[in-house]
Amino acid sequence: MFIIVDEREIVTSGYAAAFEREGYASLELLPTELPDWLETGCSKDLASVDAILIGECVERTTFVGQIRSHCPEAQVVALEDAASLQGTLDLFSAGFDEVLRKPVHVREIIARFGVFRRRVMARDTSSEAGAIEVFFDGRDPKVGGEVMELPRRERRILEYLVKNKGRRVTKTQIFNAVYGVMNEGVDECVVESHISKLRKKLKRELGFDAIESTRYIGYMLKDGGGAKRLVSDHSRATSMRQAVIPPMPALNKRELVLAVENAG
């Protein structure tokens, strides 16, 4: 989810609408609302934040420390109306990850966030996504080395699951990441429908159910290692049974008649 902060509602609403068209959730906040939202927001909402875009406001350099303490994995971006060298240097010194001059298309923001996220994920080698590779710049994922075309919502869900690989996430977390915490016009149940379709597509390509679902707990992306071991164990068990139980010898016609008479 992208948070847009600016003193002017026309700016926040314009970017929010553009993110919605691209299939990304967003939340509009005034500068006076950001500190309260960071302090009172639940952990699920804060964990769903991908980037915070801060436009024109006097106190924006003071927000960076608060954002780092509550959303440590979020990218912090400054949006400048009129860029200047000294202003850009001051913003980087204040701790911003990126400084962009308006007007800037949301696709460029998403692409830049994708580069930032890949750098962050490159440092995390403690978990694997198996045969699934996702991109955070709007491209479709690769499954088993082949590009899989997905609707935007399903693609966003898969990206979120991969980003949280090895961790179980709830339906609410997925909904917040894809639709936004303030989107009251959509029911959370749509997540179940999207995941059901996504699971079928992944299973068709991978040969196993890649999304583990536990009632009342949530979802987690599997790497398929367990499924491969299960197939291997089944193959070994079948081979052992075939080795232990010899095949029944074929009977000629006379032997078959005698066997039937004896059975009677």
BELMOLIN-V996805 format. One record per residue. PHI is phi in degrees with one decimal (NA if undefined). Layout:
<<PHI> <PHI>>
This chain:
<<NA> <-107.2> <-102.7> <-111.3> <-120.0> <-163.9> <-71.3> <-104.7> <-63.1> <-64.4> <-73.2> <-64.2> <-67.7> <-65.6> <-68.7> <-60.8> <-64.5> <-67.3> <-63.3> <-62.0> <-64.5> <-86.0> <88.1> <-113.5> <-76.8> <-150.3> <-140.8> <-95.8> <-137.4> <-79.9> <-55.3> <-71.4> <-90.3> <-60.7> <-58.8> <-64.4> <-65.3> <-65.3> <-75.7> <-100.2> <-65.5> <-73.5> <-59.9> <-64.2> <-66.3> <-66.3> <-70.0> <-86.2> <-80.0> <-89.8> <-153.2> <-119.6> <-101.6> <-115.5> <-91.7> <-70.4> <-167.6> <-65.1> <-94.3> <-65.9> <-68.8> <-81.9> <-77.7> <-59.2> <-61.9> <-64.1> <-64.1> <-61.3> <-75.3> <-103.6> <-131.2> <-63.4> <-94.5> <-80.8> <-81.5> <-110.8> <-121.9> <-99.5> <-106.0> <-105.1> <-74.0> <-135.2> <-77.8> <-138.6> <-60.0> <-66.4> <-63.2> <-64.8> <-63.6> <-64.2> <-67.2> <-64.6> <-64.8> <-75.4> <112.2> <-68.8> <-81.8> <-151.6> <-126.3> <-121.6> <-95.5> <-79.5> <-79.0> <-134.6> <-71.3> <-62.7> <-63.9> <-68.2> <-62.1> <-63.4> <-64.2> <-65.8> <-64.4> <-60.0> <-64.3> <-60.4> <-66.7> <-62.8> <-65.5> <-66.0> <-68.9> <-64.2> <-81.7> <-101.9> <-110.8> <-86.6> <-142.5> <-121.9> <-105.8> <64.1> <-88.4> <-104.5> <-126.4> <-114.5> <-125.3> <-107.9> <-119.8> <98.1> <-76.6> <-70.5> <-74.7> <-109.5> <-122.9> <62.8> <86.7> <-111.5> <-69.4> <-111.4> <-75.9> <-131.3> <-60.3> <-58.2> <-65.4> <-65.2> <-64.6> <-65.1> <-63.6> <-63.5> <-60.6> <-67.4> <-65.1> <-67.3> <-60.8> <-107.8> <-57.8> <87.6> <-123.1> <-89.6> <-118.5> <-86.6> <-61.9> <-65.3> <-61.4> <-63.9> <-60.3> <-62.0> <-70.2> <-94.4> <-108.1> <99.8> <-73.4> <-105.5> <-86.1> <-87.8> <-85.6> <-126.4> <-85.2> <-61.4> <-62.6> <-62.6> <-60.1> <-61.0> <-65.3> <-62.2> <-67.7> <-59.4> <-66.4> <-64.6> <-62.0> <-62.1> <-67.4> <-66.4> <-64.3> <-64.1> <-86.1> <-96.3> <87.4> <-151.1> <-79.9> <-82.2> <-111.2> <-86.7> <-120.6> <-124.8> <-57.7> <69.5> <-113.0> <138.8> <-122.5> <-149.7> <-81.8> <-98.9> <-93.9> <88.9> <-60.6> <-63.6> <-65.9> <-65.7> <-64.5> <-63.2> <-63.8> <-63.6> <-63.2> <-63.5> <-65.3> <-65.5> <-64.1> <-63.7> <-63.8> <-65.6> <-63.3> <-66.3> <-76.0> <-77.1> <-99.2> <-70.6> <-66.6> <-71.7> <-66.8> <-72.2> <-102.9> <-80.1> <-63.8> <-65.7> <-63.5> <-66.8> <-64.5> <-63.0> <-65.3> <-68.1> <-63.3> <-66.7> <-66.9> <-73.5>>
